[in-house]
Amino acid sequence: TNFGEHSIVAARASVMIYDDANKKWVPSGMSQGISKVHIYHHPINNTFRVVGRKMQDHEVVINCAILKGLKYNQATPTFHQWRDNRQVYGLNFASKEDAENFAHAMLTALETM
Ligand SMILES: CC(=O)N[C@@H](Cc1ccccc1Cl)C(=O)N1CCC[C@]12C=C[C@@H]1CC[C@@H](C(=O)N3CC[C@@H]4C=C[C@H]5[C@H](C)C[C@@H](C(=O)O)N5C(=O)[C@H]43)N1C2=O
């Protein structure tokens, strides 16, 4: 992470992007696979972002700001999603615990903004 940021959660998930044109979820990045997805907090300016890197080759497959008012949708116990003005992100978690840990950190971050 950049200077001053620290991880408040790390969860295992397959990072997906919704392909609006074809109405289907596609893996973010070069290939399907599990990533380590963090929420990084920058305490100086109290900002948060989601950064995910593939476990296998460290490809960054998500790097998006968490903006105040983001609606975090827990569609199923292991598939959560949110949108920004460009796209819809989906996290297909490796376990319910990963999902619960990530959701707790996300909701906590949103409360402090
Ligand atoms: C108002 C609004 O934006 N609403 C969004 C959701 C939202 C609400 C509030 C705040 C933000 C957001 Cl983002 C919405 O509804 N959106 C966002 C784009 C897509 C979708 C639209 C329609 C479809 C219909 C069904 C569902 C879907 O996609 N679901 C269901 C769970 C299920 C779980 C897993 C994945 C699996 C990885 C592959 C695939 C599989 O199971 O084969 N799949 C799925 O099928 C996954 N949809 C959506 O989520």
The ligand as an SDF file (V2000), in Angstrom:
LIG
                    3D

 49 55  0  0  0  0  0  0  0  0999 V2000
  -30.4960   -1.5470   -8.5130 C   0  0  0  0  0  0  0  0  0  0  0  0
  -29.2300   -2.3180   -8.7050 C   0  0  0  0  0  0  0  0  0  0  0  0
  -28.1880   -1.8290   -9.1290 O   0  0  0  0  0  0  0  0  0  0  0  0
  -29.2840   -3.6040   -8.3570 N   0  0  0  0  0  0  0  0  0  0  0  0
  -28.1070   -4.4530   -8.4880 C   0  0  0  0  0  0  0  0  0  0  0  0
  -27.6780   -4.9690   -7.1310 C   0  0  0  0  0  0  0  0  0  0  0  0
  -27.4010   -3.8390   -6.1980 C   0  0  0  0  0  0  0  0  0  0  0  0
  -28.3760   -3.4620   -5.2860 C   0  0  0  0  0  0  0  0  0  0  0  0
  -28.1480   -2.4090   -4.4090 C   0  0  0  0  0  0  0  0  0  0  0  0
  -26.9490   -1.7320   -4.4260 C   0  0  0  0  0  0  0  0  0  0  0  0
  -25.9610   -2.0900   -5.3350 C   0  0  0  0  0  0  0  0  0  0  0  0
  -26.1910   -3.1400   -6.2330 C   0  0  0  0  0  0  0  0  0  0  0  0
  -24.9840   -3.5670   -7.3690 Cl  0  0  0  0  0  0  0  0  0  0  0  0
  -28.4620   -5.6370   -9.3730 C   0  0  0  0  0  0  0  0  0  0  0  0
  -29.4970   -6.2330   -9.2110 O   0  0  0  0  0  0  0  0  0  0  0  0
  -27.5540   -6.0410  -10.3040 N   0  0  0  0  0  0  0  0  0  0  0  0
  -26.2900   -5.3590  -10.5850 C   0  0  0  0  0  0  0  0  0  0  0  0
  -25.8830   -5.9110  -11.9340 C   0  0  0  0  0  0  0  0  0  0  0  0
  -26.4410   -7.3160  -11.9590 C   0  0  0  0  0  0  0  0  0  0  0  0
  -27.7290   -7.2270  -11.1100 C   0  0  0  0  0  0  0  0  0  0  0  0
  -28.9120   -7.1420  -11.9730 C   0  0  0  0  0  0  0  0  0  0  0  0
  -29.6660   -8.2430  -12.2950 C   0  0  0  0  0  0  0  0  0  0  0  0
  -29.2220   -9.5710  -11.8450 C   0  0  0  0  0  0  0  0  0  0  0  0
  -30.3530  -10.5140  -11.4250 C   0  0  0  0  0  0  0  0  0  0  0  0
  -29.6210  -11.5200  -10.5760 C   0  0  0  0  0  0  0  0  0  0  0  0
  -28.5790  -10.6740   -9.8290 C   0  0  0  0  0  0  0  0  0  0  0  0
  -27.2500  -11.3830   -9.8340 C   0  0  0  0  0  0  0  0  0  0  0  0
  -26.4480  -11.1570  -10.7200 O   0  0  0  0  0  0  0  0  0  0  0  0
  -26.9900  -12.2850   -8.8650 N   0  0  0  0  0  0  0  0  0  0  0  0
  -27.8020  -12.5680   -7.6720 C   0  0  0  0  0  0  0  0  0  0  0  0
  -26.8010  -13.2230   -6.7250 C   0  0  0  0  0  0  0  0  0  0  0  0
  -25.9750  -14.0490   -7.7160 C   0  0  0  0  0  0  0  0  0  0  0  0
  -24.6630  -14.5150   -7.2220 C   0  0  0  0  0  0  0  0  0  0  0  0
  -23.5580  -14.7050   -7.9100 C   0  0  0  0  0  0  0  0  0  0  0  0
  -23.2280  -14.3580   -9.3070 C   0  0  0  0  0  0  0  0  0  0  0  0
  -22.2260  -15.3750   -9.8730 C   0  0  0  0  0  0  0  0  0  0  0  0
  -20.8040  -14.9300   -9.5960 C   0  0  0  0  0  0  0  0  0  0  0  0
  -22.5320  -15.3840  -11.3280 C   0  0  0  0  0  0  0  0  0  0  0  0
  -24.0300  -15.2560  -11.3910 C   0  0  0  0  0  0  0  0  0  0  0  0
  -24.6790  -16.6500  -11.2670 C   0  0  0  0  0  0  0  0  0  0  0  0
  -25.1240  -16.9840  -10.1800 O   0  0  0  0  0  0  0  0  0  0  0  0
  -24.6060  -17.3530  -12.2900 O   0  0  0  0  0  0  0  0  0  0  0  0
  -24.3590  -14.4470  -10.2100 N   0  0  0  0  0  0  0  0  0  0  0  0
  -25.5500  -13.8660  -10.0610 C   0  0  0  0  0  0  0  0  0  0  0  0
  -26.4370  -14.0570  -10.8900 O   0  0  0  0  0  0  0  0  0  0  0  0
  -25.7770  -13.0780   -8.8460 C   0  0  0  0  0  0  0  0  0  0  0  0
  -28.4790   -9.4490  -10.5920 N   0  0  0  0  0  0  0  0  0  0  0  0
  -27.7620   -8.4060  -10.2190 C   0  0  0  0  0  0  0  0  0  0  0  0
  -27.0850   -8.4220   -9.1830 O   0  0  0  0  0  0  0  0  0  0  0  0
  1  2  1  0
  2  3  2  0
  2  4  1  0
  4  5  1  0
  5  6  1  0
  5 14  1  0
  6  7  1  0
  7  8  1  0
  7 12  2  0
  8  9  2  0
  9 10  1  0
 10 11  2  0
 11 12  1  0
 12 13  1  0
 14 15  2  0
 14 16  1  0
 16 17  1  0
 16 20  1  0
 17 18  1  0
 18 19  1  0
 19 20  1  0
 20 21  1  0
 20 48  1  0
 21 22  2  0
 22 23  1  0
 23 24  1  0
 23 47  1  0
 24 25  1  0
 25 26  1  0
 26 27  1  0
 26 47  1  0
 27 28  2  0
 27 29  1  0
 29 30  1  0
 29 46  1  0
 30 31  1  0
 31 32  1  0
 32 33  1  0
 32 46  1  0
 33 34  2  0
 34 35  1  0
 35 36  1  0
 35 43  1  0
 36 37  1  0
 36 38  1  0
 38 39  1  0
 39 40  1  0
 39 43  1  0
 40 41  2  0
 40 42  1  0
 43 44  1  0
 44 45  2  0
 44 46  1  0
 47 48  1  0
 48 49  2  0
M  END
$$$$
